[in-house]
Amino acid sequence: MRLRNTVLAAASAIALVLAVPVSANAATGDFLYKVGPGVETGLADPQSGRCIDLPGTTEETPGFAPWNLTSSTATVFLDAHCDGDVFYVMNPGKKLGDRLKLRSVVFS
């Protein structure tokens, strides 16, 4: 009887561990930016630790006016692929003006 209780307890513990959702490794919230006058776009729950080239941005027309509404720190880059030495670190909730240009971002 004790063996059966032990096996049942172990099986229950395993089932409980498997039922708890695993973190998706995402920055929860939205990251917004503009791609033209009055044209706001953004990323919803972006993946953390991975460089993201921002949709709608090009070398000739980078994005601007970023607003980090995620739960993570965002590092924005002027160049695509998170390259170059022109970058800015944005804490959660930080909003920057139209003068800051960006084409890629990575979240902590």
N, C-alpha and C positions, 0 to 999 in steps of 0.2 A: 504494500500500500504506500509506503514511503517513497519507493522508487517512482511510482506512478505520479505522486504529488510533485516530486522533484522534476520529472520530465514535463509535466503540465506547467509548472512554474517557469522552467527554462523556455518552453515553446511560447508561452505568453510574453515573456520578456523579449524574445526575438521578434515576435509579431508587433509588439509595441515599438521597437526600434525601427522596424521597416515601415511602420505607419506614419512616423513623424517625418514631415517634409524636409528635404535637404535644401540648404540654401542654394539659390540659383546663381550666386555670385554676380548679382546685379546691383547697380546703384538705383535704389528705389526712388521713383519720382520722375520729373520731367527736366530735360535740359533744352531750353529754348534759345533761339537765335533768329536773326533776320537775314533774308537773302535778297531783299530789295526794300525800297521805301514802303513801309506798312505791310510787308509780307513776312509774317512770322511763321516759323516752322520749328521742328524740334525732334528730340528723341525721347521715347517713353521707356523707362526702366532699362537704361543702357547697360551693357555688360561691363563689368569692372575688369581692370588689368589688361585690356585689349585696346589698341589704337583704333579709333573709328574716324574714317574720312566722312565729313559732314555732307549729306545729300544736298544738292542744290548749290554747292560752292565750286568755284573754279579758280584758277590762278588769276584770271582777269577780274572775276567778281567774287571775292571771298565773302563769307558770312560776317556779320557784325552784331553788336549789342547782345552778347550772350547773357543768359540768366540761368544760374545753376539752382534749380529747385529739387535736386536729388539729395539723397542722404550721404553722398560721398563727395570728396574733394575732386574737382575737375581741373586738369591741366590742359589748356587750350593752346594750339600751335597755329602760327600763321601759315606754315607749309603743310601739305598733305603728308600722310603717313607718319605724323608726329615727328617730323624731321625739322632740322634747323635749330638755331639758337634764339629764335624769337618765340617766346611762350609766356603764358601768364597762369598762375595758380589761383583757382577760384574755390573758396570755401563754400559749403552748402548755404544756400540762400543769397549768395552774392550776385549782384546785377552790375554789369559794366556798360559803358556808353557806346555810342555809335562809332567812335574813333577806333575801338579795338577790332581788328580784323582777325578772322580765324578760318581754318579749313579742316582742322582735325582736332580730336580731343581724346584723352584717356582719363578714366575714372579710377580712383584708389579703391 
